[in-house]
Amino acid sequence: MEKLQIELSKSREDKAMLEEMMLKEDKRRAFLDKQIQSRDARITKLELKLGEEKIARERSEKELRGMSLDWMQSCSELEAIEIDFNDC
């Protein structure tokens, strides 16, 4: 009977220790979950910003192409005027 009481007492202590360990792990898991949520929010924000930057870059490139075409057309017109002037 004494042996059973000692074993019961030890089992209860082991159970209390395991419950304490679980509580610590639950707190750690909650902390890590918050960290993951924070990183997810940061990733989403950066992805949105990257998308905006890509759109802005595409617009800039389109404007640059348009300006290049305008410049080339202006050069052609200038050459035509220069030819006409030299012919006169």
C-alpha positions in Angstrom: 0.0 0.0 0.0 2.9 2.4 0.8 4.5 1.6 -2.5 1.2 2.4 -4.3 0.9 5.7 -2.4 4.5 6.7 -3.4 3.8 5.8 -7.0 0.5 7.7 -6.9 2.3 10.8 -5.4 5.1 10.5 -8.1 2.5 10.2 -10.9 0.7 13.3 -9.6 4.0 15.2 -9.5 4.8 14.1 -13.0 1.3 15.1 -14.2 1.7 18.6 -12.6 5.2 18.9 -14.2 3.8 17.9 -17.6 0.9 20.4 -17.2 3.4 23.2 -16.4 5.4 22.2 -19.4 2.3 22.4 -21.6 1.4 25.8 -20.2 4.9 27.1 -21.1 4.7 25.6 -24.5 1.2 27.1 -25.0 2.6 30.5 -24.1 5.6 30.0 -26.5 3.2 28.9 -29.3 1.0 32.0 -28.7 4.2 34.1 -28.9 5.3 32.4 -32.1 1.8 32.7 -33.6 1.9 36.5 -33.0 5.4 36.6 -34.6 4.1 34.8 -37.7 1.0 37.1 -38.0 3.3 40.1 -37.8 5.6 38.7 -40.5 2.6 37.8 -42.7 1.3 41.4 -42.3 4.8 42.7 -43.2 5.0 40.4 -46.3 1.5 41.5 -47.5 2.5 45.2 -47.1 5.8 44.7 -49.0 4.0 42.7 -51.7 1.5 45.6 -52.2 4.3 48.1 -52.2 6.2 46.0 -54.8 3.1 45.9 -57.0 2.8 49.7 -56.8 6.4 50.1 -57.6 6.1 47.8 -60.6 3.1 49.8 -61.9 5.0 53.1 -61.4 8.0 51.7 -63.2 5.9 50.5 -66.2 4.3 54.0 -66.4 7.7 55.6 -66.3 9.0 53.3 -69.0 6.0 53.9 -71.2 6.4 57.7 -70.8 10.1 57.3 -71.6 9.3 55.4 -74.8 6.8 58.1 -75.7 9.4 60.8 -75.1 11.9 58.9 -77.2 9.5 58.6 -80.1 8.7 62.3 -79.8 12.4 63.1 -79.8 13.0 60.9 -82.8 10.1 62.5 -84.7 11.4 66.0 -83.8 14.8 65.1 -85.1 13.3 63.8 -88.3 11.3 67.0 -88.7 14.4 69.1 -88.0 16.4 67.2 -90.6 13.6 67.8 -93.1 13.5 71.5 -92.3 17.3 71.6 -92.6 17.2 69.9 -96.0 14.6 72.4 -97.2 16.6 75.3 -95.9 19.8 74.0 -97.6 17.8 73.6 -100.9 16.7 77.2 -100.7 
